[in-house]
Amino acid sequence: MRRVIDLTMHIYEGMGIGRVFPQEQEFIIEDVLTYEQHGLRLCRFTMWQEPGTRLNLGSLAASRRNQPKLDEIDLGELYEKNTIILDIPKAAEEEVTPEEVEQAFDKADYREGDWVIIHTGWGDNQRYFGLGDDYALKSPHYSNEATQKLAEIMSANKSKLFGYDTASMGHPAKYIIPEWCQQKPRPKGWPSDEAKEYIRNYTAEKLKADWGGVMPLPQAGIMILGGLVNVGVLKKKRVKLTIFPLKIKGVGGGPCRVAAIEE
């Protein structure tokens, strides 16, 4: 009997993902038509590219800018794909190391072409509701060396997608956290004047120091599925994964709905 598990994070007002860092736009719901006045409710949504669970393609990177965008990808490439679940338990602010990545693959029934998800436990039990901003600020993350190891192993095995259940893969401890997040009070993110000024002076070198460890994956042609939740609900270590990204024209990443199928 097939069992379908939703691995998608809620998108909701007040969520930590989307309002912590200067480049982010806080998710906002604005009523336009209301039950009380119009007999139905229609809303305006404001959000940035990565409000929760999201799919990033290789075309997110400048070196692959001419590759397919979200509206161009064949949905057949995202439907019921063989996926292996690797366990690397992590607590708040801990780092995934290359040694742990290698050990997790060694223990797994990893087959050629498999998609890969690493389960740290951070996305379980809907903790994002309770932690607020700390869900992003205190999330476990991946060292640059761990991401490089992932890219090496997955490329050799012809694997095309990596998924993670942390808030982000990287952790901007070099610049954004000390310069932005530790301000009291912390300024509002994009499109505030403070955020625009910060990003204006945020060079490619600074971005690489903060987030550059993520880049070996898209540079190797590996898609990144981020912000997964409920991975701990899965009973099996091999599942079929299906992703439906929003059909947004001309961009290399955006929100998606994700389901794991156990057979």
VOGU-790618 format. One line per 10 residues: their letters; for each residue x, y, z of N, C-alpha, C, CB. Coordinates in nm, 3 decimals. Glycine has a CB too. Example, Ala and Ser with C-alpha at 12.3 -4.5 7.8 and 13.67 -1.06 7.14 Angstrom:
BEGIN
as = 1.319 -0.569 0.780 1.230 -0.450 0.780 1.320 -0.330 0.780 1.131 -0.447 0.905; 1.285 -0.225 0.708 1.367 -0.106 0.714 1.290 0.003 0.787 1.408 -0.060 0.572
//
This chain:
BEGIN
mrrvidltmh = 0.084 -0.120 0.000 0.000 0.000 0.000 0.088 0.126 0.000 -0.095 0.000 0.123; 0.058 0.217 -0.090 0.136 0.340 -0.100 0.099 0.437 0.011 0.115 0.405 -0.237; 0.200 0.498 0.068 0.183 0.598 0.173 0.248 0.727 0.128 0.244 0.549 0.309; 0.174 0.837 0.130 0.223 0.965 0.082 0.246 1.057 0.201 0.123 1.029 -0.019; 0.368 1.112 0.211 0.406 1.201 0.322 0.444 1.337 0.265 0.524 1.140 0.406; 0.380 1.439 0.314 0.408 1.576 0.270 0.533 1.626 0.342 0.287 1.670 0.297; 0.634 1.664 0.265 0.760 1.713 0.321 0.775 1.864 0.308 0.877 1.644 0.253; 0.662 1.933 0.290 0.662 2.076 0.262 0.635 2.158 0.387 0.558 2.108 0.156; 0.715 2.262 0.409 0.694 2.353 0.520 0.574 2.444 0.493 0.820 2.437 0.545; 0.498 2.475 0.600 0.396 2.577 0.589 0.459 2.710 0.550 0.316 2.590 0.720
iyegmgigrv = 0.388 2.790 0.473 0.424 2.930 0.450 0.323 3.014 0.526 0.426 2.967 0.296; 0.370 3.098 0.618 0.278 3.168 0.708 0.340 3.298 0.758 0.240 3.077 0.827; 0.257 3.390 0.798 0.305 3.516 0.852 0.379 3.491 0.983 0.188 3.615 0.873; 0.493 3.557 0.998 0.573 3.543 1.119 0.678 3.435 1.111 0.485 3.515 1.233; 0.687 3.364 0.999 0.786 3.257 0.987 0.927 3.315 0.987 0.761 3.174 0.859; 1.020 3.239 1.046 1.157 3.285 1.055 1.227 3.288 0.921 1.234 3.199 1.149; 1.204 3.185 0.838 1.263 3.184 0.705 1.198 3.296 0.624 1.245 3.045 0.635; 1.281 3.387 0.572 1.229 3.495 0.491 1.233 3.631 0.557 1.091 3.464 0.453; 1.267 3.638 0.685 1.268 3.771 0.747 1.392 3.797 0.835 1.144 3.788 0.830; 1.487 3.706 0.835 1.603 3.718 0.923 1.718 3.792 0.856 1.650 3.581 0.967
fpqeqefiie = 1.747 3.760 0.730 1.863 3.813 0.661 1.825 3.932 0.573 1.929 3.704 0.577; 1.919 4.021 0.541 1.884 4.145 0.472 1.827 4.126 0.333 2.003 4.233 0.463; 1.866 4.020 0.263 1.819 3.998 0.126 1.677 3.943 0.122 1.911 3.903 0.054; 1.622 3.907 0.237 1.493 3.838 0.241 1.376 3.936 0.254 1.490 3.740 0.356; 1.261 3.891 0.203 1.136 3.966 0.215 1.041 3.887 0.304 1.072 3.991 0.075; 0.997 3.947 0.412 0.905 3.881 0.504 0.775 3.844 0.432 0.875 3.970 0.625; 0.724 3.724 0.462 0.598 3.679 0.402 0.481 3.754 0.466 0.580 3.526 0.419; 0.397 3.812 0.381 0.284 3.892 0.428 0.158 3.849 0.353 0.311 4.044 0.408; 0.048 3.833 0.426 -0.083 3.811 0.367 -0.167 3.936 0.390 -0.153 3.683 0.428; -0.217 3.993 0.282 -0.301 4.113 0.291 -0.439 4.081 0.233 -0.236 4.234 0.215
dvltyeqhgl = -0.544 4.094 0.314 -0.680 4.071 0.264 -0.719 4.181 0.166 -0.779 4.066 0.380; -0.770 4.139 0.050 -0.822 4.233 -0.050 -0.975 4.228 -0.050 -0.766 4.201 -0.191; -1.029 4.109 -0.062 -1.172 4.085 -0.042 -1.189 4.003 0.085 -1.236 4.011 -0.166; -1.291 4.031 0.164 -1.307 3.964 0.293 -1.441 3.891 0.302 -1.297 4.066 0.407; -1.444 3.790 0.391 -1.568 3.717 0.417 -1.679 3.813 0.461 -1.546 3.609 0.524; -1.641 3.904 0.551 -1.741 3.991 0.614 -1.804 4.089 0.514 -1.677 4.069 0.729; -1.722 4.148 0.427 -1.773 4.250 0.335 -1.818 4.193 0.201 -1.668 4.355 0.312; -1.746 4.087 0.152 -1.770 4.040 0.016 -1.823 3.897 0.008 -1.644 4.050 -0.062; -1.822 3.825 0.120 -1.872 3.688 0.119 -1.769 3.586 0.073 -1.991 3.678 0.032; -1.649 3.631 0.045 -1.538 3.541 0.012 -1.409 3.614 0.047 -1.540 3.499 -0.140
rlcrftmwqe = -1.301 3.537 0.054 -1.172 3.596 0.090 -1.073 3.576 -0.024 -1.119 3.534 0.220; -1.015 3.686 -0.073 -0.905 3.683 -0.168 -0.793 3.770 -0.112 -0.950 3.733 -0.309; -0.669 3.723 -0.129 -0.556 3.786 -0.061 -0.444 3.821 -0.158 -0.503 3.694 0.047; -0.361 3.912 -0.113 -0.236 3.946 -0.181 -0.122 3.890 -0.098 -0.222 4.101 -0.200; -0.033 3.814 -0.163 0.082 3.756 -0.095 0.208 3.835 -0.132 0.098 3.605 -0.132; 0.292 3.862 -0.034 0.423 3.922 -0.057 0.528 3.828 0.001 0.433 4.065 0.007; 0.625 3.788 -0.080 0.729 3.697 -0.030 0.850 3.707 -0.122 0.677 3.550 -0.023; 0.959 3.650 -0.074 1.078 3.646 -0.159 1.093 3.507 -0.220 1.204 3.684 -0.078; 1.204 3.484 -0.288 1.218 3.363 -0.369 1.218 3.234 -0.289 1.344 3.371 -0.448; 1.261 3.238 -0.163 1.274 3.116 -0.083 1.196 3.129 0.048 1.423 3.086 -0.054
pgtrlnlgsl = 1.064 3.125 0.043 0.985 3.144 0.166 0.982 3.024 0.259 0.846 3.180 0.131; 1.009 2.906 0.208 1.004 2.784 0.291 1.071 2.672 0.216 0.857 2.746 0.328; 0.998 2.567 0.183 1.051 2.459 0.101 1.067 2.509 -0.042 0.958 2.333 0.106; 1.185 2.489 -0.101 1.213 2.547 -0.232 1.304 2.458 -0.314 1.276 2.685 -0.216; 1.294 2.473 -0.445 1.378 2.401 -0.540 1.467 2.502 -0.610 1.292 2.321 -0.642; 1.598 2.478 -0.606 1.694 2.561 -0.678 1.761 2.478 -0.786 1.798 2.621 -0.581; 1.756 2.529 -0.908 1.817 2.461 -1.022 1.959 2.511 -1.043 1.733 2.483 -1.149; 2.031 2.446 -1.133 2.167 2.489 -1.164 2.171 2.632 -1.217 2.229 2.396 -1.264; 2.062 2.675 -1.283 2.058 2.808 -1.343 2.054 2.918 -1.239 1.939 2.821 -1.434; 2.048 2.884 -1.111 2.062 2.984 -1.005 2.203 3.044 -1.008 2.034 2.921 -0.867
aasrrnqpkl = 2.301 2.964 -1.050 2.441 3.008 -1.052 2.474 3.078 -1.182 2.535 2.888 -1.031; 2.558 3.182 -1.173 2.596 3.259 -1.292 2.660 3.171 -1.398 2.691 3.371 -1.254; 2.737 3.073 -1.355 2.807 2.987 -1.451 2.712 2.898 -1.531 2.909 2.900 -1.379; 2.588 2.883 -1.484 2.489 2.799 -1.552 2.361 2.877 -1.584 2.455 2.676 -1.465; 2.376 3.007 -1.602 2.259 3.093 -1.618 2.175 3.060 -1.741 2.302 3.236 -1.626; 2.235 2.993 -1.840 2.162 2.962 -1.963 2.091 2.827 -1.957 2.257 2.963 -2.080; 2.101 2.758 -1.846 2.031 2.631 -1.830 1.883 2.654 -1.798 2.097 2.546 -1.719; 1.799 2.548 -1.799 1.655 2.565 -1.780 1.618 2.636 -1.650 1.588 2.431 -1.783; 1.512 2.716 -1.659 1.454 2.784 -1.543 1.333 2.703 -1.495 1.413 2.931 -1.578; 1.269 2.749 -1.389 1.158 2.674 -1.330 1.048 2.643 -1.430 1.101 2.751 -1.213
deidlgelye = 1.016 2.739 -1.516 0.906 2.718 -1.611 0.945 2.628 -1.727 0.859 2.851 -1.665; 1.074 2.596 -1.739 1.122 2.518 -1.852 1.155 2.373 -1.817 1.243 2.583 -1.911; 1.167 2.343 -1.690 1.206 2.208 -1.651 1.093 2.109 -1.678 1.245 2.204 -1.502; 1.129 1.993 -1.727 1.033 1.887 -1.756 0.986 1.825 -1.625 1.096 1.779 -1.849; 0.855 1.828 -1.598 0.804 1.771 -1.473 0.832 1.622 -1.463 0.654 1.796 -1.462; 0.854 1.556 -1.575 0.890 1.415 -1.571 1.021 1.391 -1.500 0.897 1.359 -1.710; 1.107 1.495 -1.496 1.235 1.483 -1.427 1.220 1.499 -1.276 1.333 1.587 -1.480; 1.100 1.534 -1.230 1.076 1.560 -1.088 0.970 1.468 -1.029 1.035 1.704 -1.068; 0.931 1.365 -1.102 0.817 1.282 -1.063 0.859 1.142 -1.022 0.716 1.275 -1.177; 0.826 1.103 -0.898 0.849 0.969 -0.844 0.992 0.919 -0.872 0.748 0.872 -0.904
kntiildipk = 1.087 0.995 -0.825 1.228 0.960 -0.843 1.280 0.880 -0.723 1.312 1.086 -0.864; 1.360 0.779 -0.751 1.420 0.698 -0.644 1.509 0.786 -0.556 1.502 0.580 -0.703; 1.484 0.781 -0.425 1.552 0.870 -0.331 1.596 0.793 -0.208 1.460 0.986 -0.290; 1.720 0.817 -0.166 1.775 0.754 -0.045 1.777 0.857 0.068 1.919 0.697 -0.072; 1.738 0.813 0.188 1.740 0.899 0.306 1.862 0.864 0.391 1.608 0.884 0.388; 1.950 0.962 0.414 2.067 0.943 0.499 2.044 1.014 0.632 2.195 0.996 0.430; 2.083 0.951 0.742 2.065 1.009 0.875 2.196 1.066 0.929 2.010 0.904 0.971; 2.196 1.196 0.955 2.307 1.262 1.025 2.244 1.354 1.130 2.402 1.344 0.924; 2.209 1.301 1.247 2.138 1.382 1.349 2.221 1.502 1.392 2.104 1.296 1.471; 2.154 1.617 1.401 2.222 1.739 1.442 2.130 1.823 1.533 2.264 1.821 1.317
aaeeevtpee = 2.193 1.886 1.632 2.122 1.979 1.719 2.146 2.122 1.670 2.168 1.962 1.866; 2.088 2.218 1.740 2.098 2.358 1.701 2.244 2.401 1.685 2.030 2.446 1.805; 2.270 2.470 1.575 2.399 2.534 1.544 2.513 2.436 1.516 2.438 2.623 1.656; 2.485 2.306 1.511 2.589 2.210 1.479 2.615 2.205 1.329 2.552 2.071 1.531; 2.734 2.159 1.293 2.777 2.157 1.154 2.791 2.015 1.104 2.910 2.232 1.138; 2.742 1.990 0.984 2.762 1.861 0.917 2.901 1.862 0.856 2.652 1.835 0.807; 2.978 1.757 0.883 3.117 1.749 0.838 3.132 1.654 0.719 3.208 1.703 0.953; 3.241 1.665 0.643 3.262 1.572 0.531 3.277 1.428 0.576 3.383 1.614 0.452; 3.335 1.407 0.693 3.350 1.270 0.745 3.213 1.207 0.772 3.434 1.269 0.875; 3.121 1.287 0.826 2.986 1.236 0.852 2.912 1.206 0.722 2.906 1.336 0.936
veqafdkady = 2.931 1.288 0.623 2.869 1.265 0.492 2.919 1.134 0.433 2.899 1.382 0.396; 3.049 1.114 0.437 3.108 0.993 0.380 3.061 0.869 0.455 3.262 1.001 0.383; 3.056 0.876 0.586 3.011 0.762 0.666 2.864 0.730 0.639 3.031 0.791 0.815; 2.781 0.833 0.622 2.639 0.811 0.597 2.618 0.740 0.463 2.563 0.944 0.598; 2.693 0.779 0.361 2.682 0.712 0.232 2.731 0.568 0.241 2.763 0.789 0.125; 2.837 0.544 0.316 2.892 0.409 0.329 2.791 0.313 0.391 3.018 0.412 0.414; 2.706 0.363 0.480 2.608 0.279 0.549 2.481 0.257 0.468 2.572 0.340 0.683; 2.461 0.336 0.364 2.332 0.339 0.294 2.328 0.245 0.174 2.300 0.480 0.249; 2.207 0.210 0.134 2.184 0.134 0.011 2.173 0.233 -0.105 2.053 0.045 0.022; 2.286 0.292 -0.137 2.293 0.402 -0.234 2.316 0.346 -0.373 2.406 0.502 -0.196
regdwviiht = 2.222 0.374 -0.464 2.225 0.317 -0.598 2.246 0.427 -0.703 2.096 0.240 -0.626; 2.298 0.387 -0.817 2.328 0.483 -0.922 2.204 0.564 -0.959 2.383 0.412 -1.046; 2.221 0.696 -0.964 2.112 0.785 -1.004 2.019 0.826 -0.893 2.034 0.721 -1.108; 2.034 0.769 -0.773 1.945 0.805 -0.663 1.952 0.953 -0.631 1.980 0.724 -0.538; 1.836 1.012 -0.604 1.834 1.140 -0.536 1.872 1.117 -0.390 1.694 1.209 -0.548; 1.917 1.222 -0.323 1.969 1.208 -0.186 1.905 1.313 -0.096 2.123 1.221 -0.183; 1.856 1.268 0.021 1.810 1.359 0.127 1.887 1.325 0.254 1.654 1.347 0.150; 1.940 1.428 0.320 2.001 1.408 0.451 1.904 1.456 0.558 2.138 1.484 0.463; 1.877 1.368 0.652 1.784 1.395 0.762 1.864 1.427 0.888 1.688 1.274 0.786; 1.861 1.554 0.930 1.925 1.593 1.055 1.827 1.594 1.171 1.989 1.730 1.040
gwgdnqryfg = 1.697 1.604 1.140 1.594 1.614 1.242 1.547 1.756 1.268 1.643 1.555 1.369; 1.617 1.855 1.212 1.581 1.995 1.238 1.442 2.030 1.186 1.685 2.088 1.175; 1.401 1.969 1.078 1.272 1.999 1.019 1.156 1.918 1.073 1.278 1.980 0.874; 1.179 1.838 1.176 1.073 1.753 1.231 0.989 1.826 1.336 1.134 1.627 1.292; 0.869 1.771 1.358 0.781 1.813 1.469 0.736 1.959 1.461 0.851 1.789 1.600; 0.736 2.014 1.341 0.689 2.151 1.319 0.753 2.250 1.416 0.537 2.157 1.332; 0.881 2.230 1.444 0.949 2.319 1.539 0.958 2.461 1.488 1.089 2.266 1.569; 0.946 2.479 1.356 0.955 2.614 1.300 0.847 2.706 1.356 0.945 2.609 1.148; 0.730 2.651 1.393 0.624 2.734 1.452 0.668 2.793 1.586 0.496 2.651 1.470; 0.736 2.714 1.666 0.774 2.759 1.799 0.901 2.842 1.804 0.790 2.642 1.887
lgddyalksp = 0.994 2.815 1.713 1.124 2.881 1.720 1.128 3.018 1.654 1.228 2.794 1.657; 1.037 3.045 1.563 1.039 3.174 1.495 1.171 3.200 1.425 1.011 3.284 1.594; 1.231 3.317 1.451 1.355 3.355 1.384 1.469 3.258 1.415 1.395 3.495 1.424; 1.467 3.198 1.534 1.574 3.106 1.571 1.575 2.980 1.484 1.560 3.067 1.717; 1.464 2.951 1.416 1.463 2.836 1.326 1.570 2.856 1.218 1.323 2.817 1.263; 1.585 2.980 1.172 1.687 3.011 1.073 1.822 3.041 1.136 1.644 3.129 0.988; 1.822 3.119 1.245 1.948 3.164 1.304 2.025 3.052 1.372 1.921 3.274 1.403; 1.955 2.955 1.430 2.020 2.848 1.505 2.019 2.714 1.433 1.954 2.834 1.640; 1.984 2.715 1.309 1.976 2.590 1.233 2.112 2.523 1.221 1.920 2.617 1.096; 2.115 2.390 1.225 2.237 2.320 1.181 2.267 2.358 1.037 2.221 2.164 1.196
hysneatqkl = 2.390 2.335 0.995 2.428 2.373 0.859 2.543 2.284 0.812 2.469 2.523 0.853; 2.584 2.305 0.689 2.686 2.221 0.625 2.816 2.299 0.610 2.637 2.169 0.488; 2.926 2.237 0.647 3.055 2.300 0.622 3.081 2.301 0.471 3.170 2.225 0.697; 3.168 2.393 0.428 3.204 2.397 0.286 3.261 2.263 0.239 3.306 2.509 0.260; 3.340 2.201 0.326 3.401 2.072 0.291 3.296 1.961 0.279 3.506 2.033 0.395; 3.192 1.969 0.362 3.085 1.869 0.354 3.010 1.881 0.223 2.987 1.885 0.473; 2.983 2.004 0.180 2.913 2.025 0.054 2.999 1.979 -0.064 2.875 2.172 0.036; 3.128 2.004 -0.055 3.218 1.958 -0.161 3.219 1.805 -0.168 3.361 2.011 -0.137; 3.218 1.742 -0.052 3.215 1.594 -0.047 3.084 1.542 -0.108 3.231 1.544 0.099; 2.973 1.607 -0.076 2.844 1.570 -0.135 2.851 1.576 -0.287 2.732 1.661 -0.084
aeimsanksk = 2.904 1.688 -0.338 2.911 1.706 -0.483 2.997 1.597 -0.547 2.968 1.844 -0.517; 3.108 1.561 -0.484 3.197 1.459 -0.539 3.129 1.322 -0.544 3.326 1.450 -0.455; 3.068 1.283 -0.432 3.006 1.150 -0.424 2.887 1.141 -0.518 2.962 1.119 -0.281; 2.803 1.245 -0.518 2.681 1.241 -0.600 2.712 1.250 -0.748 2.588 1.353 -0.560; 2.811 1.330 -0.785 2.849 1.339 -0.926 2.900 1.205 -0.977 2.956 1.447 -0.946; 2.980 1.139 -0.896 3.033 1.008 -0.936 2.923 0.904 -0.951 3.135 0.960 -0.834; 2.812 0.924 -0.880 2.702 0.829 -0.883 2.587 0.873 -0.974 2.650 0.807 -0.743; 2.607 0.984 -1.048 2.507 1.036 -1.142 2.377 1.075 -1.074 2.479 0.933 -1.250; 2.389 1.126 -0.953 2.272 1.172 -0.877 2.246 1.318 -0.911 2.293 1.154 -0.725; 2.118 1.355 -0.930 2.084 1.486 -0.983 2.017 1.580 -0.883 1.995 1.469 -1.100
lfgydtasmg = 1.988 1.532 -0.762 1.921 1.622 -0.666 1.963 1.589 -0.525 1.769 1.612 -0.679; 1.988 1.695 -0.446 2.016 1.683 -0.304 1.913 1.762 -0.225 2.161 1.732 -0.271; 1.858 1.699 -0.119 1.761 1.766 -0.034 1.808 1.772 0.111 1.627 1.695 -0.042; 1.775 1.883 0.180 1.815 1.899 0.319 1.698 1.949 0.404 1.933 1.997 0.329; 1.701 1.914 0.533 1.592 1.952 0.623 1.635 2.058 0.725 1.539 1.830 0.697; 1.745 2.126 0.699 1.784 2.240 0.780 1.723 2.366 0.719 1.941 2.252 0.790; 1.730 2.479 0.790 1.673 2.602 0.737 1.748 2.648 0.612 1.675 2.712 0.842; 1.881 2.634 0.615 1.967 2.665 0.501 2.080 2.563 0.500 2.022 2.813 0.509; 2.153 2.557 0.389 2.273 2.473 0.387 2.390 2.547 0.448 2.306 2.428 0.244; 2.404 2.674 0.409 2.514 2.755 0.460 2.475 2.828 0.586 2.558 2.853 0.355
hpakyiipew = 2.572 2.903 0.639 2.550 2.978 0.762 2.636 3.104 0.753 2.586 2.892 0.891; 2.575 3.223 0.736 2.652 3.344 0.705 2.719 3.407 0.826 2.561 3.446 0.641; 2.804 3.329 0.892 2.866 3.374 1.017 2.979 3.473 0.996 2.918 3.255 1.093; 3.029 3.482 0.873 3.143 3.570 0.847 3.100 3.717 0.841 3.210 3.531 0.716; 2.991 3.745 0.770 2.951 3.884 0.751 2.808 3.913 0.799 2.964 3.921 0.605; 2.707 3.844 0.742 2.569 3.883 0.767 2.529 3.871 0.913 2.475 3.800 0.682; 2.565 3.763 0.980 2.523 3.747 1.119 2.584 3.853 1.210 2.561 3.608 1.169; 2.716 3.875 1.208 2.770 3.978 1.297 2.734 4.120 1.255 2.920 3.966 1.305; 2.726 4.145 1.125 2.703 4.282 1.078 2.556 4.320 1.074 2.762 4.299 0.940; 2.469 4.221 1.058 2.326 4.250 1.040 2.240 4.191 1.153 2.278 4.195 0.906
cqqkprpkgw = 2.250 4.060 1.170 2.158 3.991 1.261 2.182 4.027 1.408 2.171 3.842 1.244; 2.304 4.065 1.443 2.334 4.094 1.583 2.310 4.241 1.621 2.478 4.057 1.612; 2.259 4.319 1.527 2.221 4.456 1.561 2.099 4.455 1.654 2.191 4.538 1.432; 2.095 4.547 1.745 1.985 4.560 1.840 1.924 4.699 1.828 2.033 4.534 1.985; 1.802 4.710 1.775 1.722 4.604 1.712 1.773 4.571 1.572 1.575 4.645 1.706; 1.742 4.452 1.526 1.782 4.413 1.392 1.697 4.490 1.290 1.768 4.259 1.371; 1.760 4.547 1.187 1.682 4.621 1.087 1.585 4.529 1.011 1.777 4.691 0.988; 1.487 4.590 0.951 1.396 4.516 0.864 1.469 4.473 0.737 1.272 4.602 0.829; 1.432 4.356 0.685 1.491 4.309 0.561 1.436 4.382 0.440 1.467 4.161 0.547; 1.469 4.328 0.323 1.424 4.386 0.197 1.274 4.407 0.199 1.464 4.297 0.078
psdeakeyir = 1.223 4.523 0.151 1.290 4.629 0.075 1.322 4.754 0.157 1.204 4.667 -0.041; 1.358 4.738 0.283 1.391 4.854 0.365 1.515 4.925 0.309 1.415 4.811 0.511; 1.529 5.053 0.342 1.646 5.129 0.297 1.774 5.068 0.354 1.634 5.276 0.340; 1.768 5.022 0.480 1.886 4.962 0.543 1.929 4.836 0.470 1.858 4.930 0.691; 1.831 4.753 0.432 1.864 4.629 0.361 1.921 4.658 0.223 1.740 4.541 0.349; 1.863 4.753 0.153 1.913 4.787 0.020 2.056 4.840 0.027 1.822 4.889 -0.048; 2.084 4.921 0.129 2.218 4.974 0.145 2.316 4.863 0.179 2.220 5.081 0.254; 2.276 4.769 0.266 2.364 4.658 0.302 2.395 4.573 0.179 2.300 4.572 0.412; 2.293 4.537 0.103 2.313 4.452 -0.014 2.396 4.524 -0.121 2.177 4.408 -0.073; 2.382 4.656 -0.129 2.460 4.734 -0.225 2.610 4.718 -0.198 2.420 4.883 -0.218
nytaeklkad = 2.646 4.699 -0.074 2.787 4.684 -0.035 2.827 4.539 -0.007 2.815 4.768 0.087; 2.736 4.447 -0.037 2.761 4.305 -0.013 2.820 4.246 -0.140 2.630 4.229 0.029; 2.950 4.236 -0.146 3.022 4.197 -0.267 3.012 4.046 -0.293 3.168 4.237 -0.256; 3.051 4.008 -0.414 3.055 3.866 -0.449 3.151 3.790 -0.358 3.097 3.848 -0.596; 3.258 3.856 -0.315 3.353 3.791 -0.225 3.291 3.765 -0.088 3.479 3.877 -0.210; 3.213 3.861 -0.039 3.144 3.842 0.089 3.039 3.732 0.078 3.078 3.973 0.135; 2.965 3.731 -0.032 2.864 3.627 -0.052 2.929 3.489 -0.052 2.788 3.649 -0.183; 3.042 3.478 -0.119 3.113 3.348 -0.124 3.158 3.306 0.015 3.233 3.356 -0.218; 3.206 3.402 0.096 3.251 3.369 0.232 3.135 3.323 0.319 3.319 3.489 0.296; 3.016 3.382 0.299 2.899 3.346 0.379 2.829 3.221 0.328 2.802 3.461 0.382
wggvmplpqa = 2.811 3.210 0.197 2.725 3.107 0.139 2.795 3.020 0.036 2.605 3.171 0.076; 2.922 3.046 0.010 2.990 2.981 -0.102 3.000 2.830 -0.094 3.125 3.034 -0.112; 2.987 2.775 0.027 2.994 2.630 0.040 2.882 2.557 -0.030 2.994 2.593 0.182; 2.774 2.628 -0.060 2.661 2.566 -0.130 2.693 2.543 -0.278 2.534 2.653 -0.115; 2.779 2.626 -0.335 2.795 2.633 -0.479 2.847 2.508 -0.548 2.885 2.742 -0.510; 2.925 2.419 -0.482 2.969 2.299 -0.554 2.854 2.215 -0.610 3.053 2.213 -0.463; 2.737 2.221 -0.549 2.624 2.140 -0.598 2.569 2.192 -0.730 2.513 2.136 -0.495; 2.523 2.318 -0.738 2.475 2.365 -0.870 2.585 2.367 -0.975 2.415 2.504 -0.856; 2.708 2.393 -0.934 2.818 2.392 -1.031 2.841 2.254 -1.088 2.945 2.442 -0.966; 2.799 2.150 -1.014 2.809 2.012 -1.063 2.681 1.967 -1.133 2.841 1.918 -0.948
gimilgglvn = 2.586 2.060 -1.148 2.460 2.025 -1.213 2.362 1.953 -1.124 2.486 1.943 -1.333; 2.379 1.965 -0.991 2.292 1.899 -0.895 2.188 1.999 -0.842 2.374 1.838 -0.777; 2.061 1.966 -0.856 1.955 2.050 -0.804 1.953 2.044 -0.651 1.818 2.007 -0.863; 1.908 2.152 -0.588 1.903 2.158 -0.442 1.759 2.178 -0.398 1.993 2.271 -0.388; 1.712 2.087 -0.312 1.577 2.094 -0.257 1.590 2.129 -0.109 1.500 1.958 -0.277; 1.554 2.252 -0.073 1.582 2.301 0.062 1.458 2.319 0.148 1.654 2.430 0.053; 1.482 2.328 0.279 1.374 2.356 0.374 1.274 2.244 0.388 1.303 2.480 0.334; 1.317 2.119 0.374 1.225 2.006 0.391 1.185 1.990 0.536 1.290 1.877 0.339; 1.067 1.934 0.559 1.018 1.905 0.693 0.958 1.764 0.694 0.913 2.011 0.739; 0.936 1.711 0.814 0.868 1.581 0.833 0.946 1.462 0.780 0.733 1.584 0.766
vgvlkkkrvk = 1.074 1.478 0.753 1.151 1.364 0.701 1.155 1.251 0.805 1.294 1.407 0.663; 1.151 1.288 0.933 1.151 1.187 1.038 1.027 1.100 1.043 1.168 1.253 1.169; 0.922 1.140 0.974 0.798 1.060 0.968 0.816 0.939 0.877 0.681 1.145 0.918; 0.911 0.947 0.785 0.932 0.837 0.690 0.976 0.711 0.764 1.036 0.876 0.584; 0.920 0.600 0.726 0.952 0.471 0.787 1.058 0.395 0.709 0.827 0.387 0.800; 1.078 0.433 0.584 1.172 0.362 0.499 1.285 0.456 0.457 1.100 0.304 0.375; 1.399 0.396 0.423 1.515 0.474 0.381 1.523 0.487 0.230 1.641 0.409 0.434; 1.434 0.423 0.159 1.421 0.441 0.014 1.277 0.478 -0.017 1.464 0.313 -0.065; 1.259 0.591 -0.085 1.125 0.638 -0.119 1.125 0.687 -0.264 1.079 0.752 -0.021; 1.006 0.718 -0.312 0.991 0.790 -0.439 0.958 0.935 -0.405 0.878 0.724 -0.529
ltifplkikg = 1.028 1.029 -0.467 1.007 1.170 -0.437 0.948 1.241 -0.558 1.139 1.236 -0.393; 0.848 1.326 -0.531 0.786 1.407 -0.636 0.788 1.554 -0.593 0.640 1.360 -0.664; 0.826 1.640 -0.687 0.836 1.784 -0.660 0.755 1.859 -0.765 0.984 1.831 -0.661; 0.671 1.952 -0.718 0.599 2.040 -0.809 0.637 2.185 -0.778 0.446 2.019 -0.797; 0.732 2.242 -0.853 0.768 2.382 -0.831 0.665 2.475 -0.895 0.908 2.411 -0.889; 0.652 2.596 -0.841 0.569 2.696 -0.905 0.627 2.727 -1.043 0.559 2.826 -0.818; 0.539 2.747 -1.140 0.583 2.769 -1.278 0.610 2.918 -1.300 0.475 2.717 -1.380; 0.721 2.965 -1.240 0.758 3.105 -1.247 0.858 3.123 -1.361 0.818 3.155 -1.111; 0.826 3.212 -1.452 0.907 3.226 -1.573 1.038 3.297 -1.545 0.829 3.302 -1.680; 1.148 3.239 -1.594 1.275 3.308 -1.600 1.360 3.307 -1.475 1.251 3.444 -1.636
vgggpcrvaa = 1.323 3.229 -1.372 1.405 3.226 -1.251 1.455 3.084 -1.225 1.323 3.278 -1.129; 1.568 3.075 -1.154 1.632 2.946 -1.131 1.593 2.877 -1.003 1.777 2.963 -1.133; 1.501 2.937 -0.927 1.459 2.874 -0.802 1.332 2.936 -0.748 1.568 2.881 -0.698; 1.261 2.860 -0.665 1.139 2.913 -0.606 1.067 2.810 -0.523 1.048 2.965 -0.713; 0.952 2.847 -0.466 0.876 2.758 -0.378 0.825 2.635 -0.451 0.759 2.832 -0.316; 0.808 2.526 -0.376 0.757 2.403 -0.435 0.681 2.322 -0.330 0.872 2.320 -0.495; 0.604 2.226 -0.376 0.538 2.126 -0.291 0.609 1.994 -0.313 0.385 2.115 -0.323; 0.636 1.922 -0.206 0.717 1.799 -0.212 0.643 1.686 -0.141 0.857 1.820 -0.149; 0.639 1.570 -0.206 0.579 1.452 -0.144 0.672 1.333 -0.158 0.442 1.420 -0.208; 0.684 1.256 -0.049 0.757 1.129 -0.051 0.655 1.016 -0.052 0.855 1.116 0.071
iee = 0.681 0.914 -0.132 0.590 0.802 -0.147 0.662 0.675 -0.100 0.540 0.787 -0.295; 0.605 0.610 0.000 0.656 0.482 0.049 0.569 0.369 -0.008 0.659 0.477 0.206; 0.635 0.265 -0.057 0.562 0.154 -0.116 0.586 0.025 -0.039 0.601 0.135 -0.262
//
